[in-house]
Amino acid sequence: MTQLIQSDQDGVCRAAAILRSGGLVAMPTETVYGLAGDATNDRAVAAIYEAKGRPNFNPLIVHVAGVAQLEGLVQLSKSAKQLANAFWPGPLTLVLPLAEGAQVSPLVTAGLKTLAVRVPAHPAAQSLLHEFGGGLAAPSANPSGRVSPVNAAHVMDGLGGRIDAVLDGGDCEIGLESTIVGFETAVGGQRALLLREGGITREALVDVLGDRQDLLTAPTSDEKSVQTITAPGQLASHYAPLGAVRINVKEPEPGETFVGFGAMACDLNLSKTGDLAEAAANLFRHFHKLDAMGATRIAIAPVPNSGLGRAINDRLRRAAAPRNNDQGTR
């Protein structure tokens, strides 16, 4: 049975004790809820993959309380330090070279020589990480391929009975997963790779890295191209509600449940005022509502492809991508 734990000091201590024993706890972050396990414990990390039904070639993000906890885990370059100083704690994940002898389960990296790391800003996540005293592997706390959870009820609906506990920290503020940035060697230094759009916009990254910094977008992958996976969040089909999704729709077809953006007639609206931050926060909430409504055919209105809109459209494209037959149970 999955415990629902309040995020007060007593609850945080209980959650940390479960994690130290090798158990799994869903924890809130400012982006979405993550399914946390001890990043050094092979059995705990294997249990994360099992609980989610996640492909074991898809690496995990390790969450830490602060940059100091990354010592001995990864190699921080000058550009990585710039981004860390600007956006941590916050919705940014950096994919960095593993340090020699890094104390992390090889299951976390899925055989790669890099590690995805993040410092979350949510106070409950920070309290849990400080109490636990180490890194926590924590992908989104949902069955793989399905909609990410933005409150404790969503986690219980998806993973109840499969994990030990959920630390209830209320609704997630941002509602979209973190932005992921990696690096590659280039002439004159390193070049940043935008591996996944998220809560931090491309414009904000460029402001920190400088106008001369190339910020390239890496391609997504599908499960038939395992060798192209270089970081979490790169599967082409992901973040999907149960119903079939059609995007950039101006006029829904008969029988479709219509999700709007801006002032328009629709069944659900991401933001009546056209606010992209509100739309980002509502996206996964509305996906969960569509599942509860039993919507089998879903049409979604166009969303501007700028700022946070790029992250929203990234999730919409993946939700609308062709799915495997078992997509609803992954």
Disulfide bonds with the S-S distance in Angstrom:
none
